[in-house]
């Protein structure tokens, strides 16, 4: 009885190609086009994909995604602020800001129709006799104000700070946690404006959120055991400007600072075993407290 000659193995994906290399995971023959480098030998494409699905994505020390190191959220926030500045300039079609000496479209610090629409304003009677403000139902102002600025200089100062602080915090926290920090801190500063500033005094700017980032980065760097000596002088200088330069919203800056510190504590000191739940619950509690403060203030103004 004659034995059949041994057959040469062929690639399981390309039957017309002979090969003596096998996948180290499933032992199927694979040709050079199907080989994927592995820690030991080569693997086939299916085994590589299966291995990727079983590997947990890398997380930061505070549970966020590693994609935060790219700074995508920081860049989007800067882009949104710049876009709103362009729209603000475009809204000043009549050149009233220029006539008033503040620069075309508020370039040198003046208001525009868009900032009038979106700034934090408690309650006021407008030139056309209508009444408006947060107390009159314009709650959107508490959010839109953190994306509007009185002039390009105002915008550039805040965007420089956001670029410096944002990339570091986003890398440490991950995109979603950083975005929550930014928005809630900015909201906290605007709520403080509504609570403690004159009701007919408008306020706008990303500085409410920026001050929150200052406080949060201090808390987070301390939690990581890193040196914070460079942060304190910058924060002190900004606080001096807050209290000495006319036209700056003291309530907005301090409100953002306090809420940013609280958010930093929630994000940095959450128990590792239930970190995401604790962070989400803590952020929700802060948010509910801010909404409650707005309701109380509104009741006092309209009651």
Steps between C-alpha positions, in 0.01 A plus 500: 500500500650832393487793740369828362768768473486769771310811392647844540287717735329799344381828652151462641404834346686456172481132392725564200797596721722241665641578843668332795424781746213450745310736726639463851148534642274281280772300314352569157743544207548865400679657205717814523204728416303358794781502758467745787793557733438367851707488818593145400488405130210612280122498526223499241274807455202338678703418811648850508150657484372265769793591722432870456138455607609325818746773602354775717567852369763697690366741761646799680563512875149645542316257275492703179589394149857526373378696197505806726871535433413625151310798644204468264246648746730793579538575129125476439427736791751753368351469151149553637606813688672640190191423290277682748736800487469510121122476524502774763693731267270412210193577712609863537399592144410856578838581649345627824791363699744696285293815537507456872878493505534134593624377163320338209304198610634537850859441386628724776266384771154621410174312503322377188145379434622144555659575837186691599299188415725244668667665799400426858235753594280468805208722401490823301279720286638531148498809280188382319310475827507120526622317810755220487757308696547172681223588746266548202571149371822554299682214669704439186706807596666299777657281229542728201684763706803272542553498121464875437761773547518878507764550236787307344745584779259351752470191281876456447583517870244234586590275208869510589415386853266231364773372266754474784270358769264303278753268338652402836163438665353318201801266490462430872121465512404378154270685258160447666610580855687808382196623306279450807750695710510788251125530455401463866772741618393753238137456599595540866667833430200625303261390773712698749464806273124453505496463878733778608532760221258786425206359307537748212877451457593267211797264520662266248825315438666162535686619809238341728604161361870598485507579872338163559784337304755685714346359818457151355857472373628592845287227662589240238874570503497468880317169468768375259774613737639755256646841573238778504730788588477643146119505507451705817674822383306500170174453687588777748581740215168423334315558826677835544386601152148383586475733800688801357410530131165674438237312302610149602231281654623415848201274565554312174869435562456395863196290417690316228795455736287342774302272270816400313664404830196291596501326163873438536444333836221283360705390199834455679395334825230262379543147646674278247251214538200717400676791341270570204183473712643729768618755244166502318303528826724776635476701179121456498472623860699814416284558193176456696627739768571766236153457347347525846687826565368643172144404595531666840646818350232511232225461759650788700511728196157420363305419816 
